Amino acid sequence: MSSAKQVIVIGAGVIGASTAWHLTKAGAQVTVISESGAGGVATPNSFAWINASWGNPETYFRLRIRAMAEWKRLANDLPGLPLAWCGGLCWDLPADKLEAYAAEHSSWGYGIERVGREQAARIEPNLAVLPDFALYVAQEGVAEPVATAKALLADAERRGARIATGTVDRLALVDGKVTGVVVSGDIIAADEVVIASGAGAPAIAATAGIRLPIETPPGLIVHSRPYKKLLNGLVMADRLHMRQTAEGRIIAGSDFGGGDPGEDPQATARELFEATKAMLRGSEGLELDFHTVGYRPTPVDGFPIVSRSEGVSGVYIAVTHSGITLAPAVGLFATREILDGERDALLRPYALSRFAR
Ligand SMILES: Cc1cc2nc3c(=O)[nH]c(=O)nc-3n(C[C@H](O)[C@H](O)[C@H](O)COP(=O)(O)OP(=O)(O)OC[C@H]3O[C@@H](n4cnc5c(N)ncnc54)[C@H](O)[C@@H]3O)c2cc1C
């Protein structure tokens, strides 16, 4: 890989952090610019389930599975990353659909185990409501999102990256090539600019005439105060997804992507928290601490945009939902494409150009 390419990464969420880390490790001179602190905007509000679970076509499943493997590679390179391969117990579909998911994903090689009531109780002894039939995937896990992004950025900095706070007003553009960014009226030059800016990406890209079709649906997650251990792993029950964080908080959404906050998010949070408590034995002293409403940067077809932009050189786009799952693969593949011109086959469906067709 070339050794001295100057790359600006706009964004310090999990996608920017992973991309900056991989670029720095590969020898690029990286500057991360973000208006948030290290950790990002959507990233701190994430449920942070690492998975290749139901509802996706096989091509996307393959990318997610690869990303799960890349987390393990990253954890070897950067010991201490706050990852837990805690397993996921899932019954958030009607029985026939759950069975169809198990059959399909098992045939793709996903490690799904069919479990009954007794086994579910052994996996999660504190569940007050047990399913007759559920699926257990031991290889699923979580990455505590802010701590992970911060660890990646800190290690990138240790390896020579520069981490700066600032708002990118626009991309600097000369003859169809992005030559840097403009921050508070000053141009900062670079050979390449990576837009890893989540919900802020469309406004930045638009300054170079690039249209990013991204939606930002909201998702509400409740957080308890830290509590004694009640959950071993992820629980995806009907309209209630929950897990216990590394610091002992039970966090829950009506979906892992967070529930609809509704007209009164406070009331929605209270209701969701009561449902969470009712699902857990030994939760009498469990208290709601706060809730978050995050906005998921989601390309309109639901799949990642990880690619260059046709017609404008010097810029690379990395915007996706499921960014916690995908971050290590996005960072690695973006780095290879930016520094070596090699596009990974797993990224083939995820170029921005698909929206032009
Ligand atoms: C409620 C919820 C639940 C989720 N659950 C899961 C899950 O279970 N599993 C999963 O894999 N994913 C999940 N996600 C999705 C995942 O969290 C996101 O895909 C991921 O966090 C996106 O990271 P990011 O780095 O792209 O964006 P962000 O974290 O939003 O970071 C964007 C960065 O860009 C910077 N920026 C933006 N504009 C500018 C500008 N003009 N100048 C300078 N800096 C700028 C911001 O300051 C920030 O640092 C969930 C998301 C939400 C909200």
The ligand as an SDF file (V2000), in Angstrom:
LIG
                    3D

 53 58  0  0  0  0  0  0  0  0999 V2000
  -31.4110    3.5640   18.0460 C   0  0  0  0  0  0  0  0  0  0  0  0
  -30.3480    2.9310   17.1950 C   0  0  0  0  0  0  0  0  0  0  0  0
  -30.1070    1.5720   17.3000 C   0  0  0  0  0  0  0  0  0  0  0  0
  -29.1390    0.9710   16.5060 C   0  0  0  0  0  0  0  0  0  0  0  0
  -28.8840   -0.3610   16.6690 N   0  0  0  0  0  0  0  0  0  0  0  0
  -27.9010   -0.9310   15.9470 C   0  0  0  0  0  0  0  0  0  0  0  0
  -27.5400   -2.2900   16.1950 C   0  0  0  0  0  0  0  0  0  0  0  0
  -28.0940   -2.9500   17.0730 O   0  0  0  0  0  0  0  0  0  0  0  0
  -26.5550   -2.8360   15.4430 N   0  0  0  0  0  0  0  0  0  0  0  0
  -25.9050   -2.1240   14.4670 C   0  0  0  0  0  0  0  0  0  0  0  0
  -25.0210   -2.6750   13.8150 O   0  0  0  0  0  0  0  0  0  0  0  0
  -26.2120   -0.8290   14.2280 N   0  0  0  0  0  0  0  0  0  0  0  0
  -27.1950   -0.2250   14.9420 C   0  0  0  0  0  0  0  0  0  0  0  0
  -27.4960    1.0820   14.7430 N   0  0  0  0  0  0  0  0  0  0  0  0
  -26.8470    1.8050   13.6450 C   0  0  0  0  0  0  0  0  0  0  0  0
  -25.4710    2.2970   14.0190 C   0  0  0  0  0  0  0  0  0  0  0  0
  -25.4600    2.8070   15.3200 O   0  0  0  0  0  0  0  0  0  0  0  0
  -25.0420    3.3570   13.0040 C   0  0  0  0  0  0  0  0  0  0  0  0
  -25.0700    2.7830   11.7130 O   0  0  0  0  0  0  0  0  0  0  0  0
  -23.6430    3.8680   13.2940 C   0  0  0  0  0  0  0  0  0  0  0  0
  -23.5340    4.3120   14.6210 O   0  0  0  0  0  0  0  0  0  0  0  0
  -23.3090    4.9820   12.3290 C   0  0  0  0  0  0  0  0  0  0  0  0
  -22.0190    5.4360   12.6550 O   0  0  0  0  0  0  0  0  0  0  0  0
  -21.3800    6.6450   11.8700 P   0  0  0  0  0  0  0  0  0  0  0  0
  -19.9820    6.7350   12.3350 O   0  0  0  0  0  0  0  0  0  0  0  0
  -21.6370    6.4750   10.4170 O   0  0  0  0  0  0  0  0  0  0  0  0
  -22.2620    7.9270   12.2920 O   0  0  0  0  0  0  0  0  0  0  0  0
  -22.2650    8.8460   13.6060 P   0  0  0  0  0  0  0  0  0  0  0  0
  -22.0150    8.1060   14.8440 O   0  0  0  0  0  0  0  0  0  0  0  0
  -23.5330    9.6160   13.5180 O   0  0  0  0  0  0  0  0  0  0  0  0
  -21.0420    9.8140   13.3700 O   0  0  0  0  0  0  0  0  0  0  0  0
  -21.0920   10.8310   12.3930 C   0  0  0  0  0  0  0  0  0  0  0  0
  -19.9060   11.7250   12.6060 C   0  0  0  0  0  0  0  0  0  0  0  0
  -19.8490   12.7000   11.5590 O   0  0  0  0  0  0  0  0  0  0  0  0
  -19.6020   13.9670   12.1500 C   0  0  0  0  0  0  0  0  0  0  0  0
  -20.1050   15.0230   11.2510 N   0  0  0  0  0  0  0  0  0  0  0  0
  -21.2930   15.0830   10.6180 C   0  0  0  0  0  0  0  0  0  0  0  0
  -21.3510   16.2110    9.8610 N   0  0  0  0  0  0  0  0  0  0  0  0
  -20.1750   16.8650   10.0550 C   0  0  0  0  0  0  0  0  0  0  0  0
  -19.6200   18.0710    9.5480 C   0  0  0  0  0  0  0  0  0  0  0  0
  -20.2730   18.8700    8.6860 N   0  0  0  0  0  0  0  0  0  0  0  0
  -18.3680   18.4180    9.9570 N   0  0  0  0  0  0  0  0  0  0  0  0
  -17.6650   17.6430   10.8180 C   0  0  0  0  0  0  0  0  0  0  0  0
  -18.1540   16.4970   11.3160 N   0  0  0  0  0  0  0  0  0  0  0  0
  -19.3830   16.1100   10.9350 C   0  0  0  0  0  0  0  0  0  0  0  0
  -20.3290   13.9120   13.4820 C   0  0  0  0  0  0  0  0  0  0  0  0
  -19.8370   14.9270   14.3550 O   0  0  0  0  0  0  0  0  0  0  0  0
  -19.9400   12.4960   13.9230 C   0  0  0  0  0  0  0  0  0  0  0  0
  -18.6590   12.4880   14.5180 O   0  0  0  0  0  0  0  0  0  0  0  0
  -28.4250    1.7340   15.5610 C   0  0  0  0  0  0  0  0  0  0  0  0
  -28.6310    3.1100   15.4820 C   0  0  0  0  0  0  0  0  0  0  0  0
  -29.5750    3.7220   16.2990 C   0  0  0  0  0  0  0  0  0  0  0  0
  -29.7580    5.2000   16.2410 C   0  0  0  0  0  0  0  0  0  0  0  0
  1  2  1  0
  2  3  1  0
  2 52  2  0
  3  4  2  0
  4  5  1  0
  4 50  1  0
  5  6  2  0
  6  7  1  0
  6 13  1  0
  7  8  2  0
  7  9  1  0
  9 10  1  0
 10 11  2  0
 10 12  1  0
 12 13  2  0
 13 14  1  0
 14 15  1  0
 14 50  1  0
 15 16  1  0
 16 17  1  0
 16 18  1  0
 18 19  1  0
 18 20  1  0
 20 21  1  0
 20 22  1  0
 22 23  1  0
 23 24  1  0
 24 25  2  0
 24 26  1  0
 24 27  1  0
 27 28  1  0
 28 29  2  0
 28 30  1  0
 28 31  1  0
 31 32  1  0
 32 33  1  0
 33 34  1  0
 33 48  1  0
 34 35  1  0
 35 36  1  0
 35 46  1  0
 36 37  1  0
 36 45  1  0
 37 38  2  0
 38 39  1  0
 39 40  1  0
 39 45  2  0
 40 41  1  0
 40 42  2  0
 42 43  1  0
 43 44  2  0
 44 45  1  0
 46 47  1  0
 46 48  1  0
 48 49  1  0
 50 51  2  0
 51 52  1  0
 52 53  1  0
M  END
$$$$
